[in-house]
Amino acid sequence: MISIDLSEQFAPKEICNELRAQKIQIDYLINYAGFGDFGLFAESNWEKQLQKINLNITALPYLTRLFFF
């Protein structure tokens, strides 16, 4: 099992490297990670917003590119 925070910028690359090192082939990629928040955007914590963007928007296409292209 690989446990990693996908909101971290280079987490997808670390996952890909680990799976390749273990010679694990990925046939399907299911995005089941995500988190939300509540409250007014203008009053929210910007670092938390960046984590949410990295996880909910950036990680999936990055993982797809690393594994399938």
Distance bins in CASP14 RR format, pairs under 12 A and 6 or more apart:
PFRMAT RR
TARGET T0000
AUTHOR 0000-0000-0000
RMODE 2
METHOD distances of the structure
MODEL  1
1 15 0 0 0 0 0 1 0 0 0 0 0
1 18 0 0 0 0 0 1 0 0 0 0 0
1 19 0 0 0 0 0 1 0 0 0 0 0
1 22 0 0 0 0 0 1 0 0 0 0 0
1 24 0 0 0 0 0 1 0 0 0 0 0
2 11 0 0 0 0 1 0 0 0 0 0 0
2 12 0 0 0 0 0 1 0 0 0 0 0
2 14 0 0 0 0 1 0 0 0 0 0 0
2 15 1 0 1 0 0 0 0 0 0 0 0
2 16 0 0 0 0 0 1 0 0 0 0 0
2 17 0 0 0 0 0 1 0 0 0 0 0
2 18 1 0 1 0 0 0 0 0 0 0 0
2 19 1 0 0 1 0 0 0 0 0 0 0
2 20 0 0 0 0 0 1 0 0 0 0 0
2 21 0 0 0 0 0 1 0 0 0 0 0
2 22 0 0 0 0 1 0 0 0 0 0 0
2 24 0 0 0 0 1 0 0 0 0 0 0
2 26 0 0 0 0 0 1 0 0 0 0 0
3 11 0 0 0 0 0 1 0 0 0 0 0
3 14 0 0 0 0 0 1 0 0 0 0 0
3 15 0 0 0 0 0 1 0 0 0 0 0
3 18 0 0 0 0 0 1 0 0 0 0 0
3 33 0 0 0 0 0 1 0 0 0 0 0
4 10 0 0 0 0 1 0 0 0 0 0 0
4 11 1 0 1 0 0 0 0 0 0 0 0
4 12 0 0 0 0 1 0 0 0 0 0 0
4 13 0 0 0 0 0 1 0 0 0 0 0
4 14 1 0 0 1 0 0 0 0 0 0 0
4 15 1 0 1 0 0 0 0 0 0 0 0
4 16 0 0 0 0 0 1 0 0 0 0 0
4 17 0 0 0 0 0 1 0 0 0 0 0
4 18 0 0 0 0 1 0 0 0 0 0 0
4 19 0 0 0 0 0 1 0 0 0 0 0
4 33 0 0 0 0 0 1 0 0 0 0 0
4 55 0 0 0 0 0 1 0 0 0 0 0
4 59 0 0 0 0 0 1 0 0 0 0 0
4 63 0 0 0 0 0 1 0 0 0 0 0
5 11 1 0 1 0 0 0 0 0 0 0 0
5 12 0 0 0 0 0 1 0 0 0 0 0
5 14 0 0 0 0 1 0 0 0 0 0 0
5 15 0 0 0 0 0 1 0 0 0 0 0
5 33 0 0 0 0 1 0 0 0 0 0 0
5 34 0 0 0 0 0 1 0 0 0 0 0
5 35 0 0 0 0 0 1 0 0 0 0 0
5 51 0 0 0 0 1 0 0 0 0 0 0
5 54 0 0 0 0 1 0 0 0 0 0 0
5 55 0 0 0 0 1 0 0 0 0 0 0
5 59 0 0 0 0 1 0 0 0 0 0 0
6 12 1 0 0 1 0 0 0 0 0 0 0
6 13 0 0 0 0 0 1 0 0 0 0 0
6 14 0 0 0 0 1 0 0 0 0 0 0
6 15 0 0 0 0 1 0 0 0 0 0 0
6 31 0 0 0 0 1 0 0 0 0 0 0
6 32 0 0 0 0 0 1 0 0 0 0 0
6 33 1 0 1 0 0 0 0 0 0 0 0
6 34 1 0 0 1 0 0 0 0 0 0 0
6 35 0 0 0 0 0 1 0 0 0 0 0
6 51 0 0 0 0 1 0 0 0 0 0 0
6 52 0 0 0 0 0 1 0 0 0 0 0
6 53 0 0 0 0 0 1 0 0 0 0 0
6 54 1 0 0 1 0 0 0 0 0 0 0
6 55 1 0 1 0 0 0 0 0 0 0 0
6 56 0 0 0 0 1 0 0 0 0 0 0
6 57 0 0 0 0 0 1 0 0 0 0 0
6 58 0 0 0 0 1 0 0 0 0 0 0
6 59 1 0 1 0 0 0 0 0 0 0 0
6 60 0 0 0 0 1 0 0 0 0 0 0
6 62 0 0 0 0 1 0 0 0 0 0 0
6 63 0 0 0 0 1 0 0 0 0 0 0
7 33 0 0 0 0 1 0 0 0 0 0 0
7 34 0 0 0 0 1 0 0 0 0 0 0
7 35 0 0 0 0 1 0 0 0 0 0 0
7 36 0 0 0 0 0 1 0 0 0 0 0
7 47 0 0 0 0 0 1 0 0 0 0 0
7 48 0 0 0 0 1 0 0 0 0 0 0
7 49 0 0 0 0 0 1 0 0 0 0 0
7 50 0 0 0 0 1 0 0 0 0 0 0
7 51 1 1 0 0 0 0 0 0 0 0 0
7 52 1 0 0 1 0 0 0 0 0 0 0
7 53 0 0 0 0 1 0 0 0 0 0 0
7 54 1 0 1 0 0 0 0 0 0 0 0
7 55 1 0 1 0 0 0 0 0 0 0 0
7 56 0 0 0 0 1 0 0 0 0 0 0
7 57 0 0 0 0 0 1 0 0 0 0 0
7 58 0 0 0 0 1 0 0 0 0 0 0
7 59 1 0 0 1 0 0 0 0 0 0 0
8 14 0 0 0 0 1 0 0 0 0 0 0
8 15 0 0 0 0 0 1 0 0 0 0 0
8 33 0 0 0 0 0 1 0 0 0 0 0
8 50 0 0 0 0 0 1 0 0 0 0 0
8 51 0 0 0 0 1 0 0 0 0 0 0
8 54 1 0 0 1 0 0 0 0 0 0 0
8 55 0 0 0 0 1 0 0 0 0 0 0
8 58 0 0 0 0 0 1 0 0 0 0 0
8 59 0 0 0 0 1 0 0 0 0 0 0
8 62 0 0 0 0 0 1 0 0 0 0 0
9 50 0 0 0 0 1 0 0 0 0 0 0
9 51 0 0 0 0 0 1 0 0 0 0 0
9 53 0 0 0 0 0 1 0 0 0 0 0
9 54 1 0 0 1 0 0 0 0 0 0 0
9 55 0 0 0 0 0 1 0 0 0 0 0
9 58 1 0 0 1 0 0 0 0 0 0 0
9 59 0 0 0 0 1 0 0 0 0 0 0
9 62 0 0 0 0 1 0 0 0 0 0 0
10 16 0 0 0 0 0 1 0 0 0 0 0
10 17 0 0 0 0 1 0 0 0 0 0 0
10 54 0 0 0 0 0 1 0 0 0 0 0
10 58 0 0 0 0 0 1 0 0 0 0 0
10 59 0 0 0 0 0 1 0 0 0 0 0
10 62 0 0 0 0 1 0 0 0 0 0 0
10 63 0 0 0 0 0 1 0 0 0 0 0
10 66 0 0 0 0 0 1 0 0 0 0 0
11 17 0 0 0 0 0 1 0 0 0 0 0
11 18 0 0 0 0 0 1 0 0 0 0 0
11 33 0 0 0 0 1 0 0 0 0 0 0
11 51 0 0 0 0 0 1 0 0 0 0 0
11 54 0 0 0 0 1 0 0 0 0 0 0
11 55 0 0 0 0 1 0 0 0 0 0 0
11 58 0 0 0 0 1 0 0 0 0 0 0
11 59 1 0 0 1 0 0 0 0 0 0 0
11 60 0 0 0 0 0 1 0 0 0 0 0
11 62 0 0 0 0 1 0 0 0 0 0 0
11 63 0 0 0 0 1 0 0 0 0 0 0
11 66 0 0 0 0 0 1 0 0 0 0 0
12 18 0 0 0 0 0 1 0 0 0 0 0
12 19 0 0 0 0 0 1 0 0 0 0 0
12 26 0 0 0 0 0 1 0 0 0 0 0
12 29 0 0 0 0 0 1 0 0 0 0 0
12 31 0 0 0 0 0 1 0 0 0 0 0
12 33 0 0 0 0 0 1 0 0 0 0 0
12 54 0 0 0 0 1 0 0 0 0 0 0
12 55 0 0 0 0 0 1 0 0 0 0 0
12 58 0 0 0 0 1 0 0 0 0 0 0
12 59 1 0 1 0 0 0 0 0 0 0 0
12 60 0 0 0 0 1 0 0 0 0 0 0
12 61 0 0 0 0 1 0 0 0 0 0 0
12 62 1 0 1 0 0 0 0 0 0 0 0
12 63 1 0 1 0 0 0 0 0 0 0 0
12 64 0 0 0 0 1 0 0 0 0 0 0
12 65 0 0 0 0 1 0 0 0 0 0 0
12 66 1 0 1 0 0 0 0 0 0 0 0
12 67 0 0 0 0 1 0 0 0 0 0 0
13 19 0 0 0 0 0 1 0 0 0 0 0
13 20 0 0 0 0 0 1 0 0 0 0 0
13 58 0 0 0 0 0 1 0 0 0 0 0
13 59 0 0 0 0 0 1 0 0 0 0 0
13 62 1 0 0 1 0 0 0 0 0 0 0
13 63 0 0 0 0 1 0 0 0 0 0 0
13 65 0 0 0 0 0 1 0 0 0 0 0
13 66 1 0 0 1 0 0 0 0 0 0 0
13 67 0 0 0 0 0 1 0 0 0 0 0
14 20 0 0 0 0 0 1 0 0 0 0 0
14 21 0 0 0 0 0 1 0 0 0 0 0
14 59 0 0 0 0 0 1 0 0 0 0 0
14 62 0 0 0 0 0 1 0 0 0 0 0
14 63 0 0 0 0 0 1 0 0 0 0 0
14 66 0 0 0 0 0 1 0 0 0 0 0
15 21 0 0 0 0 0 1 0 0 0 0 0
15 22 0 0 0 0 0 1 0 0 0 0 0
15 24 0 0 0 0 0 1 0 0 0 0 0
15 26 0 0 0 0 1 0 0 0 0 0 0
15 29 0 0 0 0 0 1 0 0 0 0 0
15 33 0 0 0 0 0 1 0 0 0 0 0
15 59 0 0 0 0 1 0 0 0 0 0 0
15 62 0 0 0 0 1 0 0 0 0 0 0
15 63 1 0 0 1 0 0 0 0 0 0 0
15 66 0 0 0 0 1 0 0 0 0 0 0
15 67 0 0 0 0 1 0 0 0 0 0 0
16 22 0 0 0 0 0 1 0 0 0 0 0
16 24 0 0 0 0 0 1 0 0 0 0 0
16 25 0 0 0 0 0 1 0 0 0 0 0
16 26 0 0 0 0 1 0 0 0 0 0 0
16 29 0 0 0 0 0 1 0 0 0 0 0
16 59 0 0 0 0 0 1 0 0 0 0 0
16 62 0 0 0 0 1 0 0 0 0 0 0
16 63 1 0 0 1 0 0 0 0 0 0 0
16 64 0 0 0 0 0 1 0 0 0 0 0
16 65 0 0 0 0 1 0 0 0 0 0 0
16 66 1 0 1 0 0 0 0 0 0 0 0
16 67 1 0 0 1 0 0 0 0 0 0 0
16 68 0 0 0 0 0 1 0 0 0 0 0
16 69 0 0 0 0 0 1 0 0 0 0 0
17 24 0 0 0 0 0 1 0 0 0 0 0
17 66 0 0 0 0 1 0 0 0 0 0 0
17 67 0 0 0 0 0 1 0 0 0 0 0
18 24 0 0 0 0 1 0 0 0 0 0 0
18 26 0 0 0 0 0 1 0 0 0 0 0
18 66 0 0 0 0 0 1 0 0 0 0 0
19 25 0 0 0 0 1 0 0 0 0 0 0
19 26 1 0 0 1 0 0 0 0 0 0 0
19 27 0 0 0 0 0 1 0 0 0 0 0
19 29 0 0 0 0 0 1 0 0 0 0 0
19 63 0 0 0 0 0 1 0 0 0 0 0
19 66 0 0 0 0 1 0 0 0 0 0 0
19 67 0 0 0 0 1 0 0 0 0 0 0
20 26 0 0 0 0 1 0 0 0 0 0 0
20 66 0 0 0 0 1 0 0 0 0 0 0
20 67 0 0 0 0 1 0 0 0 0 0 0
24 67 0 0 0 0 0 1 0 0 0 0 0
25 67 0 0 0 0 1 0 0 0 0 0 0
25 68 0 0 0 0 0 1 0 0 0 0 0
26 63 0 0 0 0 1 0 0 0 0 0 0
26 64 0 0 0 0 1 0 0 0 0 0 0
26 66 0 0 0 0 1 0 0 0 0 0 0
26 67 1 0 1 0 0 0 0 0 0 0 0
26 68 1 0 0 1 0 0 0 0 0 0 0
27 67 0 0 0 0 1 0 0 0 0 0 0
27 68 0 0 0 0 1 0 0 0 0 0 0
28 63 0 0 0 0 0 1 0 0 0 0 0
28 64 0 0 0 0 0 1 0 0 0 0 0
28 67 0 0 0 0 1 0 0 0 0 0 0
28 68 0 0 0 0 0 1 0 0 0 0 0
29 59 0 0 0 0 0 1 0 0 0 0 0
29 60 1 0 0 1 0 0 0 0 0 0 0
29 61 0 0 0 0 0 1 0 0 0 0 0
29 62 0 0 0 0 0 1 0 0 0 0 0
29 63 1 0 1 0 0 0 0 0 0 0 0
29 64 1 0 0 1 0 0 0 0 0 0 0
29 65 0 0 0 0 0 1 0 0 0 0 0
29 66 0 0 0 0 1 0 0 0 0 0 0
29 67 1 0 0 1 0 0 0 0 0 0 0
29 68 1 0 0 1 0 0 0 0 0 0 0
29 69 0 0 0 0 0 1 0 0 0 0 0
30 60 0 0 0 0 1 0 0 0 0 0 0
30 63 0 0 0 0 0 1 0 0 0 0 0
30 64 0 0 0 0 0 1 0 0 0 0 0
30 67 0 0 0 0 0 1 0 0 0 0 0
31 55 0 0 0 0 1 0 0 0 0 0 0
31 56 0 0 0 0 1 0 0 0 0 0 0
31 57 0 0 0 0 0 1 0 0 0 0 0
31 58 0 0 0 0 0 1 0 0 0 0 0
31 59 1 0 0 1 0 0 0 0 0 0 0
31 60 1 0 1 0 0 0 0 0 0 0 0
31 61 0 0 0 0 1 0 0 0 0 0 0
31 62 0 0 0 0 0 1 0 0 0 0 0
31 63 1 0 0 1 0 0 0 0 0 0 0
31 64 0 0 0 0 1 0 0 0 0 0 0
32 55 0 0 0 0 0 1 0 0 0 0 0
32 56 0 0 0 0 0 1 0 0 0 0 0
32 59 0 0 0 0 0 1 0 0 0 0 0
32 60 0 0 0 0 0 1 0 0 0 0 0
32 63 0 0 0 0 0 1 0 0 0 0 0
33 51 0 0 0 0 0 1 0 0 0 0 0
33 52 0 0 0 0 0 1 0 0 0 0 0
33 54 0 0 0 0 0 1 0 0 0 0 0
33 55 1 0 0 1 0 0 0 0 0 0 0
33 56 0 0 0 0 1 0 0 0 0 0 0
33 57 0 0 0 0 0 1 0 0 0 0 0
33 58 0 0 0 0 0 1 0 0 0 0 0
33 59 1 0 0 1 0 0 0 0 0 0 0
33 60 0 0 0 0 1 0 0 0 0 0 0
33 63 0 0 0 0 1 0 0 0 0 0 0
34 51 0 0 0 0 1 0 0 0 0 0 0
34 52 1 0 0 1 0 0 0 0 0 0 0
34 53 0 0 0 0 0 1 0 0 0 0 0
34 54 0 0 0 0 0 1 0 0 0 0 0
34 55 1 0 1 0 0 0 0 0 0 0 0
34 56 1 0 1 0 0 0 0 0 0 0 0
34 57 0 0 0 0 0 1 0 0 0 0 0
34 58 0 0 0 0 0 1 0 0 0 0 0
34 59 0 0 0 0 1 0 0 0 0 0 0
34 60 0 0 0 0 1 0 0 0 0 0 0
35 48 0 0 0 0 1 0 0 0 0 0 0
35 49 0 0 0 0 0 1 0 0 0 0 0
35 51 0 0 0 0 1 0 0 0 0 0 0
35 52 1 0 0 1 0 0 0 0 0 0 0
35 53 0 0 0 0 0 1 0 0 0 0 0
35 54 0 0 0 0 0 1 0 0 0 0 0
35 55 1 0 0 1 0 0 0 0 0 0 0
35 56 1 0 0 1 0 0 0 0 0 0 0
35 59 0 0 0 0 0 1 0 0 0 0 0
36 44 0 0 0 0 0 1 0 0 0 0 0
36 48 0 0 0 0 1 0 0 0 0 0 0
36 49 0 0 0 0 0 1 0 0 0 0 0
36 51 0 0 0 0 0 1 0 0 0 0 0
36 52 1 0 0 1 0 0 0 0 0 0 0
36 53 0 0 0 0 0 1 0 0 0 0 0
36 55 0 0 0 0 1 0 0 0 0 0 0
36 56 1 0 0 1 0 0 0 0 0 0 0
37 43 0 0 0 0 0 1 0 0 0 0 0
37 44 1 0 0 1 0 0 0 0 0 0 0
37 45 0 0 0 0 1 0 0 0 0 0 0
37 46 0 0 0 0 0 1 0 0 0 0 0
37 47 0 0 0 0 0 1 0 0 0 0 0
37 48 1 0 0 1 0 0 0 0 0 0 0
37 49 1 0 0 1 0 0 0 0 0 0 0
37 50 0 0 0 0 0 1 0 0 0 0 0
37 51 0 0 0 0 1 0 0 0 0 0 0
37 52 1 0 0 1 0 0 0 0 0 0 0
37 53 0 0 0 0 0 1 0 0 0 0 0
37 55 0 0 0 0 0 1 0 0 0 0 0
37 56 0 0 0 0 0 1 0 0 0 0 0
38 44 0 0 0 0 1 0 0 0 0 0 0
38 48 0 0 0 0 0 1 0 0 0 0 0
38 52 0 0 0 0 0 1 0 0 0 0 0
39 45 0 0 0 0 0 1 0 0 0 0 0
39 48 0 0 0 0 0 1 0 0 0 0 0
39 49 0 0 0 0 0 1 0 0 0 0 0
40 49 0 0 0 0 0 1 0 0 0 0 0
41 48 0 0 0 0 0 1 0 0 0 0 0
41 49 1 0 0 1 0 0 0 0 0 0 0
41 52 0 0 0 0 0 1 0 0 0 0 0
41 53 0 0 0 0 0 1 0 0 0 0 0
42 49 0 0 0 0 0 1 0 0 0 0 0
43 49 0 0 0 0 0 1 0 0 0 0 0
44 50 0 0 0 0 0 1 0 0 0 0 0
44 51 0 0 0 0 0 1 0 0 0 0 0
44 52 0 0 0 0 1 0 0 0 0 0 0
44 53 0 0 0 0 0 1 0 0 0 0 0
45 51 0 0 0 0 1 0 0 0 0 0 0
45 52 0 0 0 0 0 1 0 0 0 0 0
46 52 0 0 0 0 0 1 0 0 0 0 0
46 53 0 0 0 0 0 1 0 0 0 0 0
47 53 0 0 0 0 0 1 0 0 0 0 0
47 54 0 0 0 0 0 1 0 0 0 0 0
48 54 0 0 0 0 0 1 0 0 0 0 0
48 55 0 0 0 0 0 1 0 0 0 0 0
48 56 0 0 0 0 0 1 0 0 0 0 0
49 55 0 0 0 0 0 1 0 0 0 0 0
49 56 0 0 0 0 0 1 0 0 0 0 0
49 57 0 0 0 0 0 1 0 0 0 0 0
50 56 0 0 0 0 0 1 0 0 0 0 0
50 57 0 0 0 0 0 1 0 0 0 0 0
50 58 0 0 0 0 1 0 0 0 0 0 0
51 57 0 0 0 0 0 1 0 0 0 0 0
51 58 0 0 0 0 0 1 0 0 0 0 0
51 59 0 0 0 0 0 1 0 0 0 0 0
52 58 0 0 0 0 0 1 0 0 0 0 0
52 59 0 0 0 0 0 1 0 0 0 0 0
53 59 0 0 0 0 1 0 0 0 0 0 0
53 60 0 0 0 0 0 1 0 0 0 0 0
54 60 0 0 0 0 0 1 0 0 0 0 0
54 61 0 0 0 0 0 1 0 0 0 0 0
54 62 0 0 0 0 1 0 0 0 0 0 0
54 63 0 0 0 0 0 1 0 0 0 0 0
55 62 0 0 0 0 0 1 0 0 0 0 0
55 63 0 0 0 0 0 1 0 0 0 0 0
58 64 0 0 0 0 0 1 0 0 0 0 0
58 65 0 0 0 0 0 1 0 0 0 0 0
59 65 0 0 0 0 0 1 0 0 0 0 0
59 66 0 0 0 0 0 1 0 0 0 0 0
60 66 0 0 0 0 0 1 0 0 0 0 0
60 67 0 0 0 0 0 1 0 0 0 0 0
60 68 0 0 0 0 0 1 0 0 0 0 0
61 67 0 0 0 0 0 1 0 0 0 0 0
61 68 0 0 0 0 0 1 0 0 0 0 0
61 69 0 0 0 0 0 1 0 0 0 0 0
62 68 0 0 0 0 0 1 0 0 0 0 0
62 69 0 0 0 0 0 1 0 0 0 0 0
63 69 0 0 0 0 0 1 0 0 0 0 0
END
